[in-house]
Amino acid sequence: MRTYLIPTDFSSSSVAAARYASVLSKQTGVTKIILLHAYYVSAFENVLPSTDYIQISPYDIEETSRLKIIELNDIKAELMRIVNEGVEIQVQLSRLPLLRAILETEEENKIDLLILSSNNNSHEDSQVSRNIIKISKVSLAPVLVIPEKAVAAPLKKVVLACDFKKVTEAIPQQQFKKIWSTLNAELLVVNVDPKGLHSKQDAKMLAEEFALSEMLKEYNPQYFFINHTDTIQGILDFAVDNQAQIIISLPKKYSFFQSFLHGSFAGTLTIKSTLPVLLLK
C-alpha cells in the first residue's frame, strides 16, 4: 500500500484513527497520507438565515475554513512525528458533502486504503462514524475501520473471516495479494461452523475448503472451524483469544461488516470495539 486517505471530522475517534493509521503506515510502506475534512457549505447558507435566524456571510464561511485548515495542520504535525521519514502528509479541505468529497478524492488520487473511524462506544457525535456503512458501500478503495480504543501495534496475526460459500467469488485475489505483500504476519482463516459441516465431511464444504486452500496456499494460512451460536461474536472471540491485531472481512452484502458496526456493544459485547476490521471490496 502506498497512499492512505483519512477523512477526519476532528472528533477524538477520527484523530485516534489517524494516529493508528500513521503507526500502520510504517509497516505497510506508505509514502503519502491524505487528511481530508469535508466542510459542506450550501449555496443557500449565505442567502437564507439558519434555524437560529443567523445569516451566514461569505466572511464567516472563509473564516471557518481558515480555522479548519489550522486544525488539519495541527493533526498533520502530530502524525509527522509518527510516520517514517519522507512520508508526505497532505491536508485537504473540501466544500462537498462527505461521501462526494471522499469519492472525488479517490478518483483524483490512487488511494490504496480508506481509513474510517468508529466511535460506537462513545456519545461523541462523529460525521465519519455515522456514515461508515454508506461510505464503505461507495468507496473505490478497501476500507479499514478503526475503533476508537484500538491499540496501534505491528500486525503479527491477521484473522480472515470466511463463510466458505463461493470463495472464488468472495475473495478479490489481486487486492488481497497487494495488501498481503506489505505484511509479514500469520494468517488465521476462521469459519464459524455450528452445524459441524467440516467434521461431517460435507461435500460442498470440502469443495469450498479445497478451492480456498488453493487460492491462499502462498500465504501459508492456518484453518480453524469453531462452533458458536453467534457468528460475529465467535469470530471476535477467536481473534482476541489468538491475539490477532486485525480482522479481514469478506461480506457479500456487508452483512458481517454492518452487524459489526451496529450490533449491541453493551456489557460483554464491548469486545467488538477493540479490533479494527478491514473490508476488501
Sequence and secondary structure as in RCSB ss.txt:
>XXXX:A:sequence
MRTYLIPTDFSSSSVAAARYASVLSKQTGVTKIILLHAYYVSAFENVLPSTDYIQISPYDIEETSRLKIIELNDI
KAELMRIVNEGVEIQVQLSRLPLLRAILETEEENKIDLLILSSNNNSHEDSQVSRNIIKISKVSLAPVLVIPEKA
VAAPLKKVVLACDFKKVTEAIPQQQFKKIWSTLNAELLVVNVDPKGLHSKQDAKMLAEEFALSEMLKEYNPQYFF
INHTDTIQGILDFAVDNQAQIIISLPKKYSFFQSFLHGSFAGTLTIKSTLPVLLLK
>XXXX:A:secstr
  EEEEE  S HHHHHHHHHHHHHHHHHT  EEEEEEE    TTTTTS  TTS    HHHHHHHHHHHHHHHHHH
HHHHHTTS TT EEEEEEESS HHHHHHHHHHHS  SEEEEEE TT  S  HHHHTHHHHHHH SS EEEEETT 
      EEEEE   SSHHHHS HHHHHHHHTT   EEEEEEE TT TTTTT HHHHHHHHHHHHHHGGG  EEEE
E  SSHHHHHHHHHHHTT SEEEE  SSSHHHHHHHHS  SGGGGGGGSS EEE  
